[in-house]
Amino acid sequence: MFTKEEIKNIRSEFPYLNIKPNGKEIIYFDNGATTQKPREIIDNIVKYYEGENGNPHRGAHYLAMKSTEVYENAREKVKDFIGAEKSSEVIFLRNATEALNLVAYSYGRNELKEGDEILISILEHHSNIVPWQEVCKKTGAVLKYVYVDENMQIPFSEFEEKITEKTKIVSITGASNVVGTYPDIEKIVKYTRENSNAIFILDGAQYVPHKKVNVKELDVDFMAFSGHKMYSAMGIGVLYGKEKLLNKIEPFLSGGDMIEYVYEDHTTFLDAPQRFEAGTVNVEGAVNLAAAIDYINKYGMEKIEEYEKYLTDYCYEKLSKLDYIKVYTTNSKDRAPVISFNFNEAHPHDVASILDTFGIAIRSGHHCAQPLHRFLGSNFSCRASFGIYNTVEEIDYFVEHLEDVREVLGIGSK
Ligand SMILES: Cc1ncc(COP(=O)(O)O)c(C=O)c1O
């Protein structure tokens, strides 16, 4: 595991952790929303604009070719990082949300018909719910859910019961952004293949930043994730798709750079990836995501996962002992680094605002998972989520100041 010295060095790489706004060190526990960025990734944006900026795939001058080279190298890097077979299976988009919408529009709306079924879980983020509701509205397909038990795990019998030959799409999160559950994706994909003709989509938004992923081994048809949750800039995300599926489905957006030939009355399209990257692309973002992958690889995903697990276990143990708090996160030791909880007698926004006065940033609200919160019997929760730079000392400080929240609100004292 990382030593204290290594974590100290890692922390020194992140400018935001060292600026001490209001003279106080910031404890950043909102990594599930977005991570802070290390200096080398911030500098990478400048490097791109200073010497590599052009419009790729167009033109014969140096910068047009340079930007094509760095953009396509970034694609290659993502391919290796997620274990795809070909770099053409990596589509650069804005974020995981856009990636899921692409599949919903290009596959869902065209391939599904009345009576077909889409299966998702109650753990899903709105990005993996709303696009499927829209597909159902347009096609007459039916949206079904698998639910979790009291330990936030999906009993496998839920899939056995709900995957049938009517199921055409199964779309499941790799990790819950609220309760930390890691569904057994490999087992679910295998069962889906054996019992239906459905495609399988993995929402990797909270999985790819924390766990080594191999799309070929998992055998998923599509996977979506965002760069900004893994130390990269905002505005860049990825849709992975199996080549044969990508080239079968219709483009989501059309226009420049995704065409083969354009006639006055019709157009032929290129294959993936260009087929899905209409218009001028986010080269800066793709290059930045590649830099973030280098950053993660520098420390090693296994080591990052081990350390984040250690922090999560530590925080879970501490919060579970407080009788004025209800913890929602799964008690399984194999969980994503998110701890969601509620004070018995305080609204999450009050808790988060008071903690903010001590320099502690947590998330409060529904975390874009309203159906899950309703299922849990609360409309909202507090969430502390961890990244590579967090420490047990920060967790101690955070837990200590939960008492101050009670004191400020007049619901308890030290
Ligand atoms: C599980 C999950 N899926 C999808 C998303 C959407 O990610 P983005 O907002 O980057 O598109 C999030 C964001 O928090 C998430 O936690």
The ligand as an ORCA input file, in Angstrom:
! r2SCAN-3c Opt
* xyz 0 1
  C     -22.806      6.083    -11.707
  C     -22.765      7.312    -12.550
  N     -23.141      7.239    -13.835
  C     -23.123      8.299    -14.644
  C     -22.709      9.517    -14.190
  C     -22.720     10.695    -15.115
  O     -21.440     11.199    -15.297
  P     -21.256     12.572    -16.077
  O     -22.014     13.602    -15.316
  O     -19.781     12.797    -16.053
  O     -21.791     12.353    -17.437
  C     -22.315      9.670    -12.857
  C     -21.920     10.979    -12.317
  O     -21.838     11.215    -11.137
  C     -22.343      8.534    -12.017
  O     -21.985      8.607    -10.724
*
